[in-house]
Amino acid sequence: AQKVTQAQTEISVVEKEDVTLDCVYETRDTTYYLFWYKQPPSGELVFLIRRNSFDEQNEISGRYSWNFQKSTSSFNFTITASQVVDSAVYFCALKDRGAQKLVFGQGTRLTINP
Amino acid sequence: DTAVSQTPKYLVTQMGNDKSIKCEQNLGHDTMYWYKQDSKKFLKIMFSYNNKELIINETVPNRFSPKSPDKAHLNLHINSLELGDSAVYFCASSSDRHTEAFFGQGTRLTVV
C-alpha cells in the first residue's frame, strides 16, 4: 500500500533561516513518482517538483532544494534563506507507476516570521 | 489563460440540496481528477478520468456523480448534500498517469 508521512505538522522559523521539511514514503512498487506541492494562504495547490524513483539526483531550484534518498525512503525539501512569502502548507505526494492517483502526506504548515 | 479552472469558487447551500461544480482544463491533458480536502487539510482522491472514462472511484458515496462530457471537462454533481460534505474540492489534470497534476483553485463547499 502507498503511504506518505510528513511528521512535522507545523514549523515556525524566523526569516532568512534555512528550513527542511521531511517526507517519508512507503510503496511496494519499484517504479514510482514523488512530488511536492505548495498551498499558500490563498488556497490553490502549486506544483513544485516531480522526482522519478530511478533518478536519485538531488535537485536545486533557486532557494529550494530536494534530497531524495531511496535507502531511507525519504524525499526532503529544504528552503534556504526563507522568506515570508514561503509561508504555506507544503504537501509531499507519491504516485505508483500503476496508479492513477496521488497519495498525499498530511502536510506541513510552514510559517516564516519577519 | 487559466490552466485548470473551477466554478464556483465558493458554494454555500442547505442540507438536502443538489449542487454541481464545473471544471475545465485547457492544457490538452488526457487525465482529470477530483480531490477532496477536509478541514484538517488532508487531500484525498475521489475520482479519476482518462479520456472521458472513469478509472478511479475511491469509495465515494454514490450521491457524488462525476461527469466528463469531453476530455477537457470534468464536472461533479452532488445530490442530497450533507453537513459532512463541507470541504474544499479540487479539480486537477495531468498529461498522463505518471506526470504531475495541475490543480484548479478549489471550490469551498459549505453545507448549512
Interface residues (C-beta under 8 A of the other chain):
Chain A: Y33 F35 Y37 Q39 G43 E44 L45 V46 F47 R50 V89 F91 K95 R97 A99 Q100 K101 L102 V103 F104 Q106 G107 R109
Chain B: T31 Y33 Y35 K40 K41 F42 L43 K44 I45 S48 N50 I55 I56 E58 V88 F90 A92 R97 H98 T99 E100 A101 F102 F103 G104 Q105 G106 R108
